[in-house]
Amino acid sequence: MALLEVRNLHTSFFTDAGEVKAVNGLSFDLEYGKVLGIVGESGSGKSVTAYSIMQILAPTGKIVSGSIKFDGQELIGISEKEMRNIRGKRISIIFQDPMTSLNPVYNIGHQLVEALKLHTNYTGSAARQRAVELLRLVNVNEPQKRIKQYPYELSGGMRQRVMIAMALACEPDILIADEPTTALDVTIQAQILELMNSLQDEIGMSIIMITHDLGVVAQMCDEVVVMYAGEICEQGTADEIYYNPHHEYTKGLLNSIPTVASAGTKLKPISGTPIDLLNMPEGCPFAPRCNEAMKICLGKHAPKMQINDEHIAYCWVNVREGVADGSIVLAEPADTLADKEVAVYE
Amino acid sequence: MNNILTAQNLLEVNNLKQYFDINTGFFRSKALKAVDGVSFNIREGETLGLVGESGCGKTTVGRSVLHLYEPTEGEIWFKGKEIKNDKDIANFRQHATMVFQDPYSSLNPRMTVADIIGEPLDVHKLNSSKKERKEHILDLMDKVGLNSEHAARYSHEFSGGQRQRIGIARALAVNPDFMVCDEPVSALDVSIQAQVINMFEELQEDLGLTYLFIAHDLLVVRHISDRIAVMYLGKLVEMSSATEIYDHPLHPYSKSLISAVPVPDPRIARAHERIVLKGEIPSPLDTPSGCGFRTRCPYAIECCAESVPEFEEVHAGHFVACHRVDEIN
């Protein structure tokens, strides 16, 4: 049994303009002590997935259906009181923007002690002592002095360290990092990623790393989930996703990033514009931007395609190619595969 | 590449300094040295990438070069003429334009796309009739891949990538030779970013543009630039051809900056040795003595605190500012 099992998760926002299906049938497992990367562009539903696990959605957001099992316990439908015991204590989150996620009117010490008092047995001066230890753990220099400072007195990298210290206060089983380094400079990003790596070794927690940066994923993650418009495109080990992609979106993403080798050549971007979540196509959400799209892609979702033990994908184009050369065995039979006609899509 | 090396300098910047007065107390102020003695040149048709971390002064360089800030000191030469008085500046701005970082805040929400793109045409009085103006605007929209039906729309109706196209069309309106691109793709998604980068390259080929391309994403800069200049704390620390800087960085800061870039390839990323710098960039209000980088430099010795290293050419076209460049390489 995995530490976290997400099954067929549907999360929607009910806005004046209609229902926005931000997460649409997502399933994945997070194993003990592993780093899972969730990759996607803005609007792909990666952050909403994190907020659904933590149950901290905005008031208009709601988990419509699905199951989130943490350590064998179902989280959907449990009371807010029970959830409070898990949130922050056993599953913690670091947000993207360390500027806005710390309270500007309390000093760092106060905010760290608050987390400790809520979730652990530390009180009074012991809690303060522990707060200093945590700051030292995340390589904040002069922790005794920092503890009295306010967020505005710290740099972005320092603030993100404080956020990490706060998230680690209760030694959680799962750390969800929502774009933890996006707001930071490269050299500071390298420091934070190194810190997360070493903390993971020390504490042995599992990490869900949410990012749009394929470089960060390559460096940090064991497993990768690629999302587009709230749906999973492809999932597998980092090596499988980077060296053996089986979804046209993943291939497009990998081709569109500049690399050392790409200098002097043209990049191969994904055409079109990001999807309008209020107006989703019936079939594969990526079909309108996909150069290889066939008729069937527009009308019907692709079946789950088991590439090998470590890799699944949902893509008609690759289903057709794979079945044709016998390299792919479908997990579910696809009845309409005979329709091979390539669609003309404007 | 070859013709770029032999091409003439379009822009020369000599010892550019840009200080800002910051209030530090009642009736007291201090000079913030955002740019402190930067010199470089850009040849016709070339792309010079300018990289560095936030607060290093790279955006200020871009703005000072266009005289959006009045430079505190230094010379800016364009096509062999120094830009000195207001008349020079007005003339210069017909040949040099800027694309801004944030496509959300750099477009006026109360103006239609046509008016945004048309504004520079009006300012410089480039059209004789309304009909000509309209045709010019539609032609510009076509150049950047915008649908002409969108001319009457407002910017909030567009996605980030399309807004950046509007910003580029506006910059192209005066038919410039030189464009400062200040982080033009960093607010965009990966798939859209590639579209815009390709467009910059195509425009350069078609119109013979010269770019000063400012960005913090080194892979993007490496992709688009002919030469790269690395900036730290208001000064250039290294400048060379893009390949040379990537393959053989000489300055310790460039070395760590390049090694810190996450490589989108798991096998390389795992085997990759990273030089992780300690500490953070010092405040430009309170810069260290001598070499600005010495507080974070793993090779710093006594002499680094005593004198500022010269920005010198160590071999053909490769400039470095480091006292110990010979010893550490």
Interface residues (C-beta under 8 A of the other chain):
Chain A: E41 S42 S155 G157 M158 D185 V186 T187 I188 Q189 A190 Q191 L193 E194 H212 D213 L214 G215 V216 V217 A218 Q219 A238 D239 Y242 Y243 G252 L253 L254 N255 S256 I257 P258 T259 V260 S262 A263 K266 L267 K268 P269 I270 S271 T273 P274 R289
Chain B: E53 S54 S159 G161 Q162 D189 V190 S191 I192 Q193 A194 Q195 I197 N198 E201 H216 L218 L219 V220 R222 H223 I224 A242 T243 Y246 S256 L257 S259 A260 V261 P262 V263 P264 D265 P266 R267 I268 A269 R270 H272 R274 V276 L277 E280 I281
